[in-house]
Amino acid sequence: MTEARSLARRNGHRPCANHQSDTMDEVKDIADSETTFTAQFESYIKSVCDGNLMMPKSVAIRLLVLLSPALTTQASMEITQFVTGINSEGYVSCDQVVDYFRRKPGVDWAELSRALAVESKRAKSNLTLNLMAEAKSDVTSETTTDNADSGARLQHIVLFTFRPDATETELSQVAKHVFRFTFIPGVIDVKFGPVKTALYPEMQDRSNGFNHVLHVVVKGAAALQAYNSHPIHEDVRDTVLRPMSIRPAVAVDYFSAF
């Protein structure tokens, strides 16, 4: 309801027929946009789930993150809590996933459709298909002979120095792009965030000018090699991370049994 119409109601005036018609048209447009997105989403899921409208919860979480307008820590936690809270045995339906957006006030269904169209194009290059394969069958990766524990995980740490004038919107988009690394087979976990240098009084700044950290956990050396050469990693590295950086990144790797 517009401010003028709200004021008219408070003053005891009934909205004119034109205003009522406009409201009905707005409601219809929203309903049509929601229907369009839902049909588009179902078609997309069928294309990557062998014709099935059910998907693993891990897939649902990642798709919701990728389709959300802005990725924040709070939004990511909210999405995870929503999906894990669905009472099902590890799988959720398309309608249950779309219900997340139905609960959001003022959701822009047309914008969601555009975002899904972009994601659908990416899926054609096997980004989402890789994730589906990962969910169906655990990928086994070899580790180097230097690692005595074959079950150890390889920790990949990268330090970045992004432009000091980078906006919150730009950094949010970087986080969304980095989140795509979770689609790469062999990747167990991805963490990304800004460096903190004043967590307590008199804390010494030892960041050496680096202001963001990427932490990727993979299944072993072979998985790290596959990650480095994967199209998702190369695309994000060359089109997002490097252009945002003002000096070369520093990376280290180590094995951990936990």
Stockholm file with secondary structure:
# STOCKHOLM 1.0

chainA/1-258         MTEARSLARRNGHRPCANHQSDTMDEVKDIADSETTFTAQFESYIKSVCDGNLMMPKSVAIRLLVLLSPALTTQASMEITQFVTGINSEGYVSCDQVVDYFRRKPGVDWAELSRALAVESKRAKSNLTLNLMAEAKSDVTSETTTDNADSGARLQHIVLFTFRPDATETELSQVAKHVFRFTFIPGVIDVKFGPVKTALYPEMQDRSNGFNHVLHVVVKGAAALQAYNSHPIHEDVRDTVLRPMSIRPAVAVDYFSAF
#=GR chainA/1-258 SS CCHHHHHHHHTTCCCCHHHHHHHHHHHHHHHHHHHHHHHHHHHHHHHHTTTCSEEEHHHHHHHHHHHSSSCCHHHHHHHHHHHHTSCSSSEEEHHHHHHHHHTSTTCCHHHHHHHHHHHHHHHTTTHHHHHHHHHHSCCCCCCCTTCSCTTCEEEEEEEECBCTTCCHHHHHHHHHHHHGGGGSTTEEEEEEEECCSCSSTTCCCCSTTCCEEEEEEESSHHHHHHHHHSHHHHHHIIIIIHHHBSSCCEEEEEEECC
#=GC SS_cons         CCHHHHHHHHTTCCCCHHHHHHHHHHHHHHHHHHHHHHHHHHHHHHHHTTTCSEEEHHHHHHHHHHHSSSCCHHHHHHHHHHHHTSCSSSEEEHHHHHHHHHTSTTCCHHHHHHHHHHHHHHHTTTHHHHHHHHHHSCCCCCCCTTCSCTTCEEEEEEEECBCTTCCHHHHHHHHHHHHGGGGSTTEEEEEEEECCSCSSTTCCCCSTTCCEEEEEEESSHHHHHHHHHSHHHHHHIIIIIHHHBSSCCEEEEEEECC
//
